[in-house]
Amino acid sequence: MPFGHRQSLNWLLQQFQPLPGKPDILYGLRTLLAVSGPVAVGFIAGHPAASAIAVMGAMFVGMVDAGGAYRQKATVMLSATIGVTLALLMANLVSSTLWLAIPATFLVMFAAGLAGLFGTSAATVSLVTSIMFIVCLAKFASFPDFSTVLLQCALCLAGALWAMVLSLLLWVLRPYTPATEAASSCYATLSKFVRMASEIPLTLSERRPWGEQFLQAQDSVIENLTTARSVWSAVWTGRESADLHGNQLLVLIEDVNQITNSVVALVELLAIASSRPLVQQLHREIQQVLETSATALQILSDALAKGKNVVRLGDLDRAIEALEYQWQVLHSQTLNQASMDRTDDYADLVSLGKIVASLKALAEQIHTDAEISTDLQRGERRSIAQLNIYPPIQPQRSSIIDTLRNNLTFNSVIFRHALRLALIVTTAELVAVLLQVPTGYWVTLTAVVALKPNFGGTSQTTVQRVIGTTLGGIFGIALVILIHNPVAILVCLLILLVTAMSVRSLSYGIFITLLTPVVILLLNMTSKGGWEIGVLRIVDSLIGGILALLGSYLLFPSWEQSQLPAQLAKTIRSNLAYFQQVVASYINPEQNSSTETIRNLHYQAALENANANAAAQRLFSEPRHVRGEVEPIAMLILYIRAFFSSVTTLAEHQRKFSGEYQFADFQRFTDAIVQVLENLANALEQGHLPLALPKLDIYIAAIHNDIEQLHLIRISELATNPISVTSTRQAVLEQTPVFTQLDRIAREMKCLHSAIDRLQASVDKSST
């Protein structure tokens, strides 16, 4: 296949690339039941056509069910129930006059766009509400008498409440299920993260693509951890304290964060030492421990999801035993070699010992969590559940009025998006009415769904919707032409509907591809349309997609290039705060109160790293002449995250740090790093070139000299007494990993400085 064709095929496949996870078959079946209920009642009552409104109410309210705690689901679904019912009522009230319908459409779309200010759930509710308004305005709002309008609203309300009952049925019987499922999801994602760590390449040339996948896996863990914390807080909101079940779940959830940090630190050690001969001799055993750890975490996830009270970890124990045995053999052989007079060999031995100790600690942590999981299922209590645990910190929220007041300005991305959405949708609605396009509301619906606050999001959704609609439309047309048996058509429709809703959370492109033939088959069953309906669906979606792209490009565009520097500066400052707190714990190790602060700052820095990466991805999807040079941005984000990993490694090592021995230049070096990061953040915020770097190599050379002296002293001790345990040994074990990370941090600062220098230079060049 020619290279150009292969690129096109890869691009097409990327539009349908599903997110990690499994299809939610239960959600698909629940949607089927939600739709089938009103249809069955309509047939029994002798008014099957009237059930269409109830079906829409059930379908749209079911679509806002994104999981989470039952209280969260109830709030969101109740809001959607009220929203779609009011949308139906409003569509009926304004449908009689075009000059009422058009301003009403503008107001509804503008309000829907502003809903994004209040989070993802509010945005989803506003989306289904606006879709309900458009569909009802085109299809159902044509009855002048008020009794018919009230009947329609009652049917919509009944369908919506039916969907709520199906979703919330188990609230009373199993109130903890959402929190348990969230914890299970965390461990499933963590398992994939650890498995990715086990695949770390030995060669530098292969490590770059692996590193990108590793960071994506880490982001997935952070995302699931954030969700689990939110669900846990929602389940136990309003209670004075969590019960035994709640405390055990919280320990399990927070241990995900601890294991993630341990794996990040372990990968840092492996990345540094993997090219050394000593480490390569234990590579197979190290990889085996990581692989069995990943398997153990998946077993733990399954145990939480399925309620199993026994978690067997025999394979992990055997892998640890094999690692310990080979380590002892290698340790003895290395100490007896004449080459031990070289400090490099001893440094490698110390690093390898740190790796082995980290793997053993990881296995112990997994065992502890398996015991907690067993206690959770049996309702038993152990001392581990009595450890100090910290409930998730709830973010402070501004009032609705203050949020709106602060964003009713063109400086607000959401305000510009709301205005853009209202103008595009209203224009599409007006053109469809004036030209009497038979299915013009499909154009409007495509524009509503495709338009996002940024061009990158709009282009991605538009491409997925248009391609998905085209493929699904062709498939639907084929079904209409080939299948004429009503029973066979109904079976195809039900299978496609369940499958589409099951994969909705994994891939929007696949979801639309499967949903389009459902719409075509449904319209052919309820009216005389034929295969032409599929053609109209494809053409209307294409027109709506073009309108969305034009609107996003021409009307008050929110280019990521102008917003990314502020996000990058915020990300650097979050990592700086994390670094400063970790450094403070080294300088004053007796202050145990910093543990919780470090945990919170680590979490905040991880979130900002993920936000910066997401912003960069949006930038990369913008037109080339707008986004500018992207290579410095990619390098900047890469080394910010490398710095975060180095700090996390230091934070993990600090837990075993006594502080009895300190490098003389440690504080001077860390003060210089703080100065560098402040300078880089200021350069991004103010749009100027960064100041010159301080002489970091001088501090690193001095610290390197100190660590070499320690190694020489320890080697001389081993020569006289190989089993001696001295203060020098303790200093070597504590300070060798510290120096390794400080050396990496110095190199990362140089790369960050270079990337920002190039980025600012390219911006200055493009502006002139």
Secondary structure as UniProt FT lines:
FT   HELIX           3..14
FT   TURN            15..16
FT   HELIX           25..45
FT   TURN            48..50
FT   HELIX           51..63
FT   HELIX           70..94
FT   TURN            95..96
FT   HELIX           98..114
FT   HELIX           115..118
FT   HELIX           120..139
FT   HELIX           146..168
FT   TURN            169..173
FT   TURN            175..176
FT   HELIX           177..198
FT   HELIX           204..235
FT   TURN            236..238
FT   HELIX           244..273
FT   TURN            274..275
FT   HELIX           277..281
FT   HELIX           283..306
FT   HELIX           314..336
FT   HELIX           338..341
FT   HELIX           343..378
FT   HELIX           383..386
FT   HELIX           400..407
FT   TURN            410..411
FT   HELIX           413..434
FT   TURN            435..436
FT   TURN            438..439
FT   HELIX           440..450
FT   HELIX           455..482
FT   HELIX           486..502
FT   TURN            504..506
FT   HELIX           508..526
FT   TURN            530..531
FT   HELIX           532..554
FT   HELIX           560..587
FT   TURN            589..590
FT   TURN            592..593
FT   HELIX           594..620
FT   HELIX           624..627
FT   HELIX           631..654
FT   TURN            655..656
FT   TURN            664..665
FT   HELIX           666..686
FT   HELIX           696..720
FT   TURN            722..723
FT   HELIX           727..767
//
